[in-house]
């Protein structure tokens, strides 16, 4: 149970999700509202999960060193 997920701004994963997703949602809403261009909503998710994978890999590497 030590791998509990903390849903607060102290958690780096939550902060990065908000930093990536809030501007993406605003941009997507504006694009849909003012143009007829289709919006690719999977791009911000892909960016987040690539960052998340690299972050977890870095944490695992740091834990194995200590």
N, C-alpha and C positions, 0 to 999 in steps of 0.2 A: 504493500500500500504506500510505499514511499514515493512512487511516481505519480502522485496526485496532480491534477491540473488545476492551477490557481488562475481564476478568471479575475485578474486585476491589472492595473496599469504597471505594476511592478514586474509582471511577467513579460519578458522580451518577445515571446511569440505573439501574445495578444497585441502588443504595441505595433509590431511589424504588420500584423494582419490589418489593423486599423489604418496604418500609414499607407498601405497598398490599396486597400479596398474602398475607403471613403472617397479619395479623389477619383478612383476608377468609376464608382457609382455616379458621382456628380458629372463626370465627363460623359458617361454613357447616357444619362438622362438628357443632358444638353444636346448631344448628337442626335438622339431620337426626336427630341422636341423641334429642332431647327433644320434637320435634314432628313432625307429619306435613305440614308446610308445604313446598311445593316450593321449592328453592333456585335462584336465578338466578345461575349462576356467571359469566355474561358481563359483569355489571356492574363488577366490579373490573378486568377486562381493558379495558373501554371507558374507565374512568377513567384507567388507566395510559396508554393510547394517545392519549387527548386531551391529557394532560399532556405526553407524548412529542412530539406534533405541535407544541404550543406552545413547548416547550423548544428543539426544532430550529429553529423559526421565529425564536426569540429569538437563538440562536447565529448563524444566517445573517445576521440584521440587524446583530449586533455585528461580524461579520467584514467586512461591506460598509462599515461606518463606518471601520474602521481601515485 
